């Protein structure tokens, strides 16, 4: 199950990943935790706290870029979510025509 910031806000929770939330997720048996909008110092502490007990994915704003992938990988996260891959992609005009299979050809 993926629980994002909007889900937390809807039930009155916070919108930033905290170390307390990470501890709680680990204690409750989470398999993967998304670390969203953490600065490098907090991210390093989260990786240390997790200690390999849970997979970690990092995401968030301008701090997750192609140029920073080596830095983020060196911190010890398992996955990286990068909106820039979608925001920067060039659009392609595609069309799908559906023909009536029962109509006679022509």
VOBA-1610 file (N, C-alpha, C; in pm, whole numbers, padded with zeros to 5 digits, always signed):
BEGIN
Unk+00085-00116+00000Unk+00000+00000+00000Unk+00090+00123+00000Unk+00053+00220-00078Unk+00126+00345-00083Unk+00046+00451-00009Unk+00108+00511+00090Unk+00045+00621+00164Unk+00127+00746+00136Unk+00065+00844+00072Unk+00134+00968+00035Unk+00089+01082+00123Unk+00152+01198+00103Unk+00122+01315+00186Unk-00025+01354+00182Unk-00090+01344+00067Unk-00232+01380+00059Unk-00318+01287+00145Unk-00280+01160+00152Unk-00353+01067+00237Unk-00339+01108+00384Unk-00217+01145+00422Unk-00194+01186+00561Unk-00269+01313+00595Unk-00269+01410+00504Unk-00340+01535+00528Unk-00490+01508+00545Unk-00543+01415+00465Unk-00686+01384+00470Unk-00729+01329+00606Unk-00637+01268+00678Unk-00671+01214+00810Unk-00608+01295+00923Unk-00562+01415+00889Unk-00511+01505+00992Unk-00365+01487+01027Unk-00288+01416+00944Unk-00146+01393+00971Unk-00059+01499+00909Unk+00071+01478+00923Unk+00166+01574+00869Unk+00198+01540+00724Unk+00265+01633+00656Unk+00296+01611+00515Unk+00444+01593+00488Unk+00526+01594+00591Unk+00670+01572+00574Unk+00708+01441+00642Unk+00794+01367+00576Unk+00843+01244+00638Unk+00934+01282+00754Unk+00909+01224+00869Unk+00993+01250+00985Unk+01058+01119+01029Unk+01161+01130+01111Unk+01226+01011+01163Unk+01131+00933+01254Unk+01043+01003+01325Unk+00945+00934+01408Unk+00850+00850+01322Unk+00808+00905+01206Unk+00723+00829+01116Unk+00798+00707+01061Unk+00926+00725+01032Unk+01006+00613+00983Unk+01016+00505+01090Unk+01044+00543+01214Unk+01050+00446+01324Unk+00919+00368+01336Unk+00808+00441+01329Unk+00677+00378+01341Unk+00652+00282+01225Unk+00688+00322+01105Unk+00669+00235+00989Unk+00751+00106+01004Unk+00874+00120+01049Unk+00961+00003+01070Unk+00901-00086+01178Unk+00859-00027+01289Unk+00803-00104+01400Unk+00675-00177+01360Unk+00602-00121+01266Unk+00475-00183+01223Unk+00492-00279+01106Unk+00618-00301+01064Unk+00644-00402+00962Unk+00642-00355+00818Unk+00658-00226+00797Unk+00663-00177+00658Unk+00778-00243+00584Unk+00758-00267+00456Unk+00862-00326+00372Unk+00939-00220+00295Unk+00872-00108+00265Unk+00933+00001+00189Unk+00877+00133+00240Unk+00963+00231+00259Unk+00921+00362+00306Unk+00970+00467+00208Unk+00880+00558+00171Unk+00914+00670+00084Unk+00960+00786+00172Unk+01083+00831+00153Unk+01138+00945+00225Unk+01120+01066+00135Unk+01028+01153+00170Unk+00988+01262+00082Unk+01037+01396+00137Unk+01101+01472+00050Unk+01142+01610+00082Unk+01234+01619+00202Unk+01330+01529+00212Unk+01429+01534+00320Unk+01556+01599+00269Unk+01618+01680+00353Unk+01750+01732+00315Unk+01853+01620+00334Unk+01974+01642+00288Unk+02076+01537+00290Unk+02106+01486+00431Unk+02114+01576+00528Unk+02146+01535+00664Unk+02037+01444+00721Unk+01912+01480+00699Unk+01800+01399+00749Unk+01793+01267+00673Unk+01821+01271+00545Unk+01821+01149+00464Unk+01927+01051+00513Unk+02046+01101+00540Unk+02154+01015+00593Unk+02112+00952+00727Unk+02050+01032+00812Unk+02004+00981+00942Unk+01894+00876+00924Unk+01806+00897+00828Unk+01699+00799+00801Unk+01758+00667+00754Unk+01858+00672+00667Unk+01924+00550+00619Unk+01991+00478+00736Unk+02057+00554+00823Unk+02121+00495+00940Unk+02017+00430+01032Unk+01908+00501+01056Unk+01802+00451+01142Unk+01739+00323+01087Unk+01715+00321+00957Unk+01653+00203+00895Unk+01746+00082+00904Unk+01874+00104+00892Unk+01971-00003+00909Unk+01944-00127+00826Unk+01888-00110+00708Unk+01863-00223+00620Unk+01739-00304+00656Unk+01664-00263+00757Unk+01544-00337+00798Unk+01425-00312+00707Unk+01433-00206+00628Unk+01325-00168+00538Unk+01389-00105+00414Unk+01330-00128+00298Unk+01381-00061+00178Unk+01336+00085+00180Unk+01423+00171+00127Unk+01396+00315+00130Unk+01394+00371-00011Unk+01294+00453-00036Unk+01282+00525-00163Unk+01286+00673-00132Unk+01364+00748-00208Unk+01375+00892-00186Unk+01303+00964-00299Unk+01237+01073-00263Unk+01159+01151-00358Unk+01159+01295-00310Unk+01118+01384-00398Unk+01089+01518-00350Unk+01158+01633-00418Unk+01075+01713-00479Unk+01115+01843-00528Unk+01242+01849-00610Unk+01313+01962-00598Unk+01431+01987-00678Unk+01555+01912-00634Unk+01549+01844-00519Unk+01665+01773-00470Unk+01689+01638-00535Unk+01592+01589-00609Unk+01606+01459-00674Unk+01616+01484-00825Unk+01740+01487-00872Unk+01766+01513-01013Unk+01862+01407-01067Unk+01873+01400-01199Unk+01968+01306-01260Unk+02109+01331-01211Unk+02148+01457-01198Unk+02283+01492-01152Unk+02310+01443-01010Unk+02206+01434-00928Unk+02224+01394-00787Unk+02211+01243-00764Unk+02179+01167-00868Unk+02164+01023-00849Unk+02284+00957-00782Unk+02408+00984-00823Unk+02521+00921-00756Unk+02529+00956-00607Unk+02498+01080-00572Unk+02501+01123-00432Unk+02393+01049-00352Unk+02273+01041-00408Unk+02163+00974-00340Unk+02191+00825-00325Unk+02246+00764-00429Unk+02280+00622-00422Unk+02387+00596-00317Unk+02484+00685-00308Unk+02591+00669-00210Unk+02539+00680-00067Unk+02428+00750-00048Unk+02370+00761+00086Unk+02309+00629+00132Unk+02277+00542+00038Unk+02227+00411+00076Unk+02079+00387+00054Unk+02011+00475-00021Unk+01871+00449-00050Unk+01860+00339-00155Unk+01746+00272-00158Unk+01726+00161-00251Unk+01664+00205-00383Unk+01578+00304-00377Unk+01506+00350-00496Unk+01500+00502-00497Unk+01483+00558-00616Unk+01470+00703-00632Unk+01349+00730-00722Unk+01260+00816-00676Unk+01147+00863-00758Unk+01183+01001-00808Unk+01173+01019-00939Unk+01217+01145-00997Unk+01112+01199-01094Unk+01038+01298-01048Unk+00937+01360-01132Unk+00996+01423-01257Unk+01123+01461-01252Unk+01187+01525-01367Unk+01184+01435-01490Unk+01182+01304-01469Unk+01175+01214-01585Unk+01046+01235-01662Unk+00938+01266-01592Unk+00810+01289-01658Unk+00796+01435-01702Unk+00838+01527-01616Unk+00822+01669-01647Unk+00906+01710-01768Unk+01020+01646-01786Unk+01113+01685-01892Unk+01094+01608-02021Unk+01010+01506-02019Unk+00992+01424-02139Unk+00920+01505-02248Unk+00967+01487-02371Unk+00900+01553-02483Unk+00769+01481-02513Unk+00669+01556-02548Unk+00539+01498-02582Unk+00544+01438-02722Unk+00467+01333-02742Unk+00456+01270-02872Unk+00309+01261-02907Unk+00273+01302-03025Unk+00135+01299-03069Unk+00102+01159-03122Unk+00018+01089-03051Unk-00022+00955-03091Unk-00172+00952-03116Unk-00213+00865-03206Unk-00354+00851-03235Unk-00386+00702-03244Unk-00503+00664-03197Unk-00549+00527-03205Unk-00686+00528-03269Unk-00693+00471-03388Unk-00821+00465-03460Unk-00881+00327-03441Unk-01007+00322-03399Unk-01077+00195-03383Unk-01182+00185-03492Unk-01176+00074-03564Unk-01272+00053-03672Unk-01377-00047-03628Unk-01496-00031-03679Unk-01606-00122-03649Unk-01579-00254-03721Unk-01559-00360-03645Unk-01524-00490-03704Unk-01641-00553-03778Unk-01764-00509-03752Unk-01881-00569-03818Unk-01920-00495-03945Unk-01864-00379-03966Unk-01899-00302-04086Unk-01824-00360-04206Unk-01888-00359-04322Unk-01819-00407-04442Unk-01701-00317-04476Unk-01593-00375-04530Unk-01476-00292-04565Unk-01511-00187-04670Unk-01439-00079-04662Unk-01453+00024-04765Unk-01527+00137-04719
//
